[in-house]
C-alpha cells in the first residue's frame, strides 16, 4: 500500500508477508515476499515474478534496496545478501553475516550499508563495478541494540530501528541516529511499541517515517503470524535523507 503525508492509504497489491521494497529505474516497484522467497515486480499493467530465489534463499527473503541501475540487494536467511540483476538473475554477494536486516546505498552509489541485527552492529561493503561486494568493514559497533531497518542522511549518519534486544522479553523500542564510528546523536523512544524501520522522505526528505507495532501485537504476530496493530508515525528532523532507498 502507499500512504501520503496526510495519512491517506491506497492498496497497491496484496501478498502474504511482503517485506523489502524498491523502485526500478522505470518506476516499477519490486517487492520481496518473505516466505515465498520471490521478488515480484509491480507495473501499471500488472504484477509478475521478477526473480525466483527459492534455490538461493533456503528460508526467507527480507529487506531490499535497489540501486540506480535496477540491481537489487536482498538480505536472506538471516545470514546472506543476494544480488538480483535487472534481468532477474541472482547470486550470493555476502555470506555468513550475523542477521543482516536493513540495507541502504550511499549517495555516490559506491557503498552498501547493512545492519547486523544479531551482531549488534552496522557493516559497510564497497560495491564493485559488477555489483559484487568487497570485504565488509565496521560502520558502527552498537552493543545492547538490535538494529532493524535502515536509512541514511546527508551527513552520512544512519537511522535505525532498535527493538528490545531480547525478543523473548518484550519491552520498549527506540529509533537511533548513528554516526560512522558508533556515536549515537539522537534517540526517539517508542514506549510500549516495537521500533521496526525508519525512512526519511517527504518533499524535502526531512520527514522521518517510523514503522512501529505494539509490544502486545508482536507477541500475537509471533504466535499466530497475523499482525493487526502496525503504524507509520512521523517526526521532523534537521538533516535530510540521502542515498537509497
FENBEL-V767483 format. One record per residue. N is the residue number from 1. RES is the residue in one letter. PHI is phi in degrees with one decimal (* if undefined). NEAR is the number of other ideal C-beta (glycine too) atoms within 10 Angstrom. Layout:
BEGIN
N/RES/PHI/NEAR
N/RES/PHI/NEAR
END
This chain:
BEGIN
1/X/*/9
2/X/-112.3/9
3/X/-133.5/11
4/X/-92.5/9
5/X/-65.8/11
6/X/-86.3/5
7/X/89.0/8
8/X/-74.6/8
9/X/-112.7/9
10/X/-128.1/8
11/X/-80.8/7
12/X/-96.8/10
13/X/-159.3/12
14/X/-128.2/8
15/X/-135.3/16
16/X/-92.3/9
17/X/63.7/14
18/X/-67.7/15
19/X/-132.2/18
20/X/-69.9/24
21/X/-130.1/16
22/X/-170.1/24
23/X/-100.2/14
24/X/-78.6/19
25/X/-56.8/11
26/X/-85.5/9
27/X/92.4/8
28/X/-70.1/17
29/X/-107.6/18
30/X/-95.8/22
31/X/-130.9/21
32/X/-84.8/31
33/X/-103.2/19
34/X/-53.5/19
35/X/-84.3/13
36/X/-71.5/19
37/X/61.2/22
38/X/-132.1/18
39/X/-109.8/25
40/X/-100.2/18
41/X/-121.0/17
42/X/-103.7/19
43/X/-104.8/12
44/X/-63.3/6
45/X/-87.7/7
46/X/152.6/8
47/X/-123.1/16
48/X/-141.2/11
49/X/-76.6/12
50/X/-89.2/23
51/X/-152.3/23
52/X/-100.2/14
53/X/-105.1/21
54/X/-64.9/11
55/X/-85.9/8
56/X/-112.5/18
57/X/-110.3/24
58/X/-81.7/12
59/X/-122.2/12
60/X/-163.8/18
61/X/-114.2/28
62/X/-134.3/22
63/X/-70.7/27
64/X/-152.5/24
65/X/-136.0/25
66/X/-115.9/25
67/X/-85.3/19
68/X/-67.6/10
69/X/-94.2/11
70/X/89.6/18
71/X/-84.8/19
72/X/-108.7/25
73/X/-107.3/28
74/X/-127.1/30
75/X/-85.0/30
76/X/-133.6/25
77/X/58.2/18
78/X/55.8/16
79/X/-142.6/18
80/X/-125.2/18
81/X/-123.6/23
82/X/-110.9/25
83/X/-102.0/21
84/X/-110.7/26
85/X/-71.3/15
86/X/-55.8/15
87/X/-89.7/8
88/X/97.0/15
89/X/-66.7/9
90/X/-135.1/20
91/X/-160.7/11
92/X/-72.5/15
93/X/-123.9/21
94/X/-152.5/23
95/X/-132.0/10
96/X/70.2/7
97/X/-78.3/22
98/X/-101.3/15
99/X/78.8/21
100/X/-59.5/27
101/X/-163.2/25
102/X/118.3/29
103/X/-137.2/27
104/X/-150.8/26
105/X/-117.8/22
106/X/-65.3/16
107/X/-57.0/13
108/X/-80.0/9
109/X/73.2/13
110/X/-102.4/12
111/X/-137.2/20
112/X/-101.3/26
113/X/-102.2/24
114/X/-134.7/27
115/X/-68.8/34
116/X/-116.8/23
117/X/-61.8/26
118/X/-72.7/15
119/X/-84.1/18
120/X/53.9/19
121/X/-157.7/22
122/X/-122.6/24
123/X/-112.6/21
124/X/-129.4/18
125/X/-121.8/22
126/X/-73.6/13
127/X/-95.4/21
128/X/-80.4/11
129/X/-59.5/5
130/X/-89.7/9
131/X/93.1/17
132/X/-63.3/14
133/X/-111.1/20
134/X/-79.0/15
135/X/-66.6/7
136/X/-69.3/17
137/X/-124.5/11
138/X/-79.3/14
139/X/-87.1/23
140/X/-157.7/24
141/X/-94.3/13
142/X/-129.2/20
143/X/-59.8/9
144/X/86.2/7
145/X/-113.6/23
146/X/-141.8/23
147/X/-55.5/27
148/X/-147.9/23
149/X/80.5/24
150/X/-157.6/24
151/X/-147.2/26
152/X/-118.3/22
153/X/-120.1/20
154/X/-66.9/14
155/X/-91.7/13
156/X/82.8/16
157/X/-81.2/21
158/X/-110.3/24
159/X/-94.4/26
160/X/-133.4/30
161/X/-87.6/28
162/X/-139.9/28
163/X/-65.9/26
164/X/-55.3/18
165/X/-61.4/13
166/X/-102.9/9
167/X/-65.7/13
168/X/-79.9/6
169/X/-125.4/7
170/X/-67.1/17
171/X/-150.7/12
172/X/-80.9/15
173/X/-111.0/26
174/X/-159.8/20
175/X/-105.2/25
176/X/-126.6/22
177/X/-103.5/20
178/X/-122.9/22
179/X/-85.2/14
180/X/-59.2/16
181/X/107.7/9
182/X/108.1/14
183/X/-68.2/10
184/X/-97.5/16
185/X/-96.4/11
186/X/-143.3/16
187/X/-131.7/10
188/X/-120.5/19
189/X/-71.7/11
190/X/-127.7/22
191/X/-56.0/9
192/X/73.5/13
193/X/-131.2/23
194/X/-86.1/28
195/X/-84.0/25
196/X/-98.1/22
197/X/-156.9/22
198/X/-104.1/25
199/X/-155.5/19
200/X/-88.9/22
201/X/-156.8/16
202/X/84.7/15
203/X/-56.0/7
204/X/-106.4/10
205/X/57.5/17
206/X/-107.5/17
207/X/-96.2/17
208/X/-93.6/24
209/X/-88.6/18
210/X/-123.5/22
211/X/-89.6/19
212/X/-138.2/22
213/X/-145.3/21
214/X/-64.9/18
215/X/-57.2/19
216/X/-62.7/14
217/X/-66.4/18
218/X/-62.4/20
219/X/-62.3/13
220/X/-63.8/15
221/X/-59.6/16
222/X/-63.3/11
223/X/-82.6/8
224/X/-119.5/9
225/X/79.6/10
226/X/-115.1/8
227/X/-117.7/13
228/X/-134.1/11
229/X/-138.6/15
230/X/-83.5/13
231/X/-134.8/13
232/X/-115.5/14
233/X/-110.5/13
234/X/-132.4/13
235/X/-148.2/13
236/X/-85.2/9
237/X/-127.9/18
238/X/-86.4/8
239/X/-103.6/19
240/X/-72.8/15
241/X/-70.3/25
242/X/-152.2/19
243/X/73.3/21
244/X/-122.4/20
245/X/-74.7/20
END
